[in-house]
Amino acid sequence: MEKKHIFDKPENVKRLLWIFYAICAGLFLIDAVFHRHVIHAWENLFGFYSVFGFVACVVLVLVAKEMRKVLMRKDNYYDDDR
């Protein structure tokens, strides 16, 4: 008998995603009441760090996809062709 894991059930995955969404929304809303000592004026914009983090993550993924084309080796790189 195969061992069952907690994330094998789709409803558990959906529940976890809703928890993550709630945490993200909560952190975004906390930005309205939390006072920060900022250096640059754009850091005072509502949700700046949330948007900045999201955009930075998307940029990292896109850059990594392009780097993969340059750095990836062929599938038979370690095969002996002698």
N, C-alpha and C positions, 0 to 999 in steps of 0.2 A: 504494500500500500504506500502510495506516494504521500510525502508530508505536505500538508496544506500550510501556506503562508498567509499572512494577514492581507497582503495586497493581491492575492489571487482573485478575490471577489471585487467586481467592478464597483459595487456600492461603497466599499471601503476606500477605493481610489477617489471616487467622487467626493466622499466625506472629507478626505484629506485635502483635496483641492479647494473645497469651500472653506476649510480652516485657513489655508494659505491666503486665499482671497480676502478673508475677514481680517487677517493680520496685516496684509498690505493696505487695505482700506483704513484700518485703525491707525497705522503709522502715518499714512497720508493726512488723515484728519488731525492727528496730534500736532502736525506742523503748524496748524492755525493758532494753537495756544502756547506752544513752546517758544520761549525767547532765545534767540541765538545771538552771539556776538560775531558779527560778520565783518569781513574785510572789504568785499566788493559789493556794489549795490545790487547786482543781479541775484545775490544769495538771499536777499529779502523777499524775492518773489515766492508766492504760495506754491508749494510743491516742487520747488527747484531741485532739491536733492533727490526726490523720487523720480522726476523726469530725467535728471542727469544720470542717475544710476541705470535707468532703463535704456537710455540712448547709448551709454557706454557699454552695456552688456550686448546690445544688438551690434554695435560696431566691432566689439571683440569677436563675436561669432562670424561676422562677415569677413573680417581680416583673416581669421583662422581658416575659413573655407578657401580663401585665395592662397594662403601659405601652403595649404595641403597640396595644391597643384604643383607647387615648386619643390616641396620637400619630400613628397611621397616617392617611395621606391617601387619598382616593378614587383609583381606578385612572386616572380621566380628569382628574386635577388639572392637568396641564400642557397639556391640549388646548385649542385656541382654539374657543370657543363663540360667537364673534361673528358 
